[in-house]
Structure formats: C-alpha cells, structure tokens
C-alpha cells in the first residue's frame, strides 16, 4: 500500500451556500467550521488547508437557545488602561450580526497558521443577497 500525501496543488475547492434562517448558532457554526477545514474530504490532512469556500446568508436570523440572548457576553480589551469591554449577544447582534458567526466559527477552528486563510474563505451576509451566485451554481 502507498500512503498518499495531500499537496496544496491537489486541493479542489468547492463553494457552499448556507442559510442560517431559524438555525441554532452552535450547530451551524460546527458545520461551517468543518467545511472550512475540509474534514469531509477523502484527502483531508490537518497540515494542509483543504477546505472549501462558504457563503453564509441570513446571519441576522440565527437563533440561540436558553438565556443566551441576554446572558452570553462578548469580551475584549482595547489595549489601553481601563479598556475592558463587554457586550451582550443582543448588543452585538444589533451592531453587526455577522460578527457573531465569525467569532463562533473562529473559536471552532484550530489555533494555528491555517486559521486566518480559512476565515478569509468565509463570506458572511446579513440578508439573502450576495455577489457569489455565479460560483455557487
């Protein structure tokens, strides 16, 4: 038997359209992360970026279960003294609903040098319209 090694040149990228209307945040994010990593492909290798392009529409219509609407917090620090910031799920959803999906998917991807190129292939849109209709067909 011969073990084949996946090379960057042999990767075949596809385009996927995911509609988040009525879907749960966590379950949708794991599906998106798997597509970005390419884990469903037969030639998957953890050290090669074999993932696909993912276009996500209706990101404003994603839902969360339980009390996450008010209790889930998004925290960051500006880098300045006293720059600790906390926003709730509803505040982030009102400001930029695509950031919720990006943050969730980013947390599910491996923390290595392939994370940024994978996130660049994630295209997020609040509504139904997107400019990638010709690539999805």
N, C-alpha and C positions, 0 to 999 in steps of 0.2 A: 504494500500500500504506500502511496505517496501522499504526504501531507502538503496541501497547497497553502501558500501564504498569500493573503489578500494584499494587493498593492493599491496604491492611491489611483493608479490609472485604470484599474479594472472595476472601479465603483460605478454603478449605474444608478443615477439619482432620478427619483420619480417625484411627482407633485401630488399632494393630498389636500383635499378641502374638508375642513371640519367645522360643522355648525354647532355652536355651543348653546343654542336656544333651549332652555329647560334642562341642560345637563349640569351635573354636580362638578364643582371645581376640582376636587382631588382626583376623581376618576378620569375626567377629561385630561387633566394635566399629565397623568401617568401614561395615557395613550399617546399624547403628543410627544412626551419625552422618549418613549420607545421608538416612535417614527423618526425622530431627530437623530437617535443613536444608530438606528438601523438594526435593532436586535431581532427583527423578524426575518432578516435575510439569511440565506444559507451560507454566505461567505462573510458573516459578521466576525470582526476581530476587535477586541477592546482598544487596541493601539492604533487603529485606522478609523478615520471618520467616514463611515459607510452610510450615513443617514440620508434621509430624503428632505425635500422642501415641504413645509407645512403651512398652509394658508388657513387662518382661523377667522371666521366671521361670527357676528353677533356676540362678541365678547362681553358686551354690556348686559346680556341676558343670562349670564351664568348664575347659578344659584349655589348657596351654601346651606348646610343643614344645621339644626340646633340653634344655639345662640351666637353663632359666629358672625352674624350680621352686625352685632354690637360689641361682642367681646374680642374678636380677632384683632390684633394690633400689628401694625407695620412700623418697625422701629429702625431708625438710622441716626447717625451722628454727622454733623456738618464738618467736624474737624476743628471748630472753634470752641473756646471755653463756653460752657453752658449751651452747647449746640445739639443736645439730645432731643430728638423729635419723635413723637408717637402719633400715628394716625389710625383711626379705626377702619374697618372694612368699608363701611358706608361712605366715609370721607374720601378714601382712595377711589372707590367706585364712582363717586360724583366727579372727582377731578380727572381721572384717566383710567377707565375700566380695563384697558389693555395692559396696564402695569400690574394688575392682579394676576393675570395669566402669565406674564413674563416672569414675575417673581416666583410663582408657584412652579413653573417648568424649570426655571434655573436652579431651584433647590433640589429638583429630582435628577438633574444631570450630574455626572461625575465631576468632581472638583479637580480638573486637570487642564492641560493646554488645549484640549479639544472643545471645551465648554463654549468659548466665545464664537468659534466658527459655526458651531451647531446652533447657537442662539441667533446668528445672523440669517440662518435659513428659516427662521420662524417669522412669518408675516402675520401681524395681528391687526384686525379692523373691528371697530365698534358696531358697525351696521352690516348690511348684506353686500354692499358694493365693494369690489376690489379690482385692481388692474391686472390680475393674473388669469383671467378667464380663458385666454388663448392657450396657456400652458397646461391647464387642467383637463382639457378635452382630448 
